[in-house]
Amino acid sequence: MPYVNIKITREGATPEQKATLIKGVTDLLYTVLNKDPATTFVVIDEVALEDWGVGGLPVDAYRRKVGEKS
């Protein structure tokens, strides 16, 4: 009984995109590990940008820093 937790920033993933993620992960687990799709659970958590950090910075600040280097 696989359980997959996908965390994404809360930036407007559409219901269709979420459905595609759920199907894709479920199909992958079936293809690679022969896990029954009927018992595969996929949960998508949307996290506010201010609650997500990368490289020691909040996501907004990290993106600005990376954008400056480009």
C-alpha positions in Angstrom: 0.0 0.0 0.0 2.2 2.9 -1.3 1.6 6.4 0.1 3.2 9.2 -1.9 3.2 12.8 -0.6 3.9 15.5 -3.2 4.6 19.0 -1.8 4.4 22.0 -4.1 4.3 25.7 -3.6 0.9 27.3 -3.6 1.1 29.0 -6.9 -1.9 27.9 -8.8 -1.5 24.3 -9.9 -4.8 23.5 -11.7 -7.0 20.6 -10.8 -6.1 19.0 -14.1 -2.4 19.3 -13.3 -2.9 17.7 -9.9 -4.9 14.9 -11.5 -2.0 14.3 -14.0 0.5 14.1 -11.1 -1.7 11.6 -9.2 -2.2 9.4 -12.3 1.5 9.7 -13.3 2.8 8.7 -9.8 0.2 5.8 -9.6 1.1 4.5 -13.0 4.9 4.7 -12.2 4.5 2.7 -9.0 2.5 0.1 -11.0 5.1 0.0 -13.8 8.2 -0.1 -11.7 7.0 -1.9 -8.5 3.8 -3.7 -9.7 1.9 -1.8 -7.0 -1.9 -2.1 -7.2 -3.3 1.3 -8.2 -6.4 0.6 -6.1 -4.3 0.7 -3.0 -1.9 3.5 -4.0 -2.5 6.8 -2.2 -1.2 10.1 -3.5 -1.5 13.3 -1.5 -0.7 16.7 -2.8 0.2 19.4 -0.2 0.3 23.0 -1.3 2.7 25.1 0.8 2.7 28.9 1.0 5.9 30.4 -0.3 6.7 32.0 3.0 6.6 28.5 4.6 9.1 27.0 2.1 12.9 27.5 2.1 15.7 26.7 -0.2 19.4 27.3 0.3 18.8 28.9 3.7 16.3 31.4 2.3 12.6 31.7 1.8 11.6 30.7 -1.7 10.9 34.3 -2.8 14.3 35.5 -1.7 16.0 32.5 -3.2 14.4 33.1 -6.6 15.4 36.8 -6.5 19.0 35.7 -5.7 19.1 33.1 -8.4 17.5 35.6 -10.8 20.3 38.1 -10.1 22.9 35.5 -11.1 21.3 34.8 -14.5 
